[in-house]
């Protein structure tokens, strides 16, 4: 970028900074949303609840199916990202 271009676009600097911050927030939110680690932790906690007897086998099966479906969806999303890159 030349000096003249920088001077002419100087009033847009706050806008560019705001857009960059919003992009960073969006990237962080997407990373957290598509992270499988919390789902795995929830599966482990669910299994512990079953072993402790605080939930029954039917509730365990139902919730486990939901969590496994979520993990499968997350893995499919990660595969799509790899093939798109």
C-alpha positions in Angstrom: 0.0 0.0 0.0 1.3 3.4 -0.9 1.4 6.4 1.3 -1.4 8.1 -0.6 -3.6 5.1 -0.3 -2.9 4.9 3.5 -3.8 8.5 3.9 -7.0 8.2 1.9 -8.2 5.1 3.8 -7.1 6.4 7.2 -10.7 7.3 8.2 -11.7 3.6 7.7 -9.1 2.3 10.2 -11.6 2.0 13.1 -14.0 0.1 10.8 -11.2 -2.3 9.7 -10.2 -2.8 13.4 -13.8 -3.5 14.4 -14.2 -6.0 11.5 -11.0 -7.8 12.6 -12.2 -8.0 16.2 -15.6 -9.4 15.0 -13.8 -12.0 12.8 -11.7 -13.1 15.8 -14.8 -13.4 18.0 -16.5 -15.5 15.3 -13.5 -17.8 14.8 -13.3 -18.4 18.6 -17.0 -19.1 18.8 -16.9 -21.5 15.9 -13.9 -23.3 17.5 -15.7 -23.7 20.8 -19.0 -24.8 19.1 -17.4 -27.4 17.0 -15.0 -28.7 19.7 -15.8 -32.4 20.5 -14.0 -32.3 23.9 -17.0 -31.0 25.9 -19.2 -33.7 24.4 -16.7 -36.4 25.3 -16.6 -35.0 28.9 -20.3 -35.1 29.1 -20.3 -38.7 27.9 -17.8 -39.5 30.7 -19.9 -37.7 33.3 -23.0 -39.5 32.0 -21.3 -42.9 32.4 -20.3 -41.9 35.9 -23.9 -41.0 36.7 -25.0 -44.4 35.5 -22.3 -46.2 37.6 -23.3 -44.1 40.7 -27.0 -45.0 40.2 -28.2 -41.4 39.9 -29.7 -42.2 36.4 -31.3 -45.3 35.1 -30.2 -47.4 32.0 -33.1 -46.0 29.9 -32.2 -42.4 30.5 -28.5 -43.2 30.0 -29.2 -44.8 26.6 -31.3 -41.9 25.5 -28.8 -39.2 26.5 -25.9 -41.3 25.2 -27.5 -41.6 21.8 -28.0 -37.8 21.7 -24.3 -37.2 22.6 -23.0 -39.8 20.2 -25.1 -38.3 17.4 -23.6 -34.9 18.3 -20.1 -36.4 18.1 -20.9 -37.9 14.8 -22.2 -34.6 13.5 -19.0 -32.8 14.7 -16.8 -35.4 13.0 -18.7 -35.0 9.8 -18.3 -31.2 10.0 -14.5 -31.6 10.6 -14.3 -33.9 7.5 -16.1 -31.3 5.4 -13.7 -28.6 6.5 -10.7 -30.8 5.6 -12.1 -31.6 2.1 -12.9 -27.9 1.5 -9.4 -26.8 2.4 
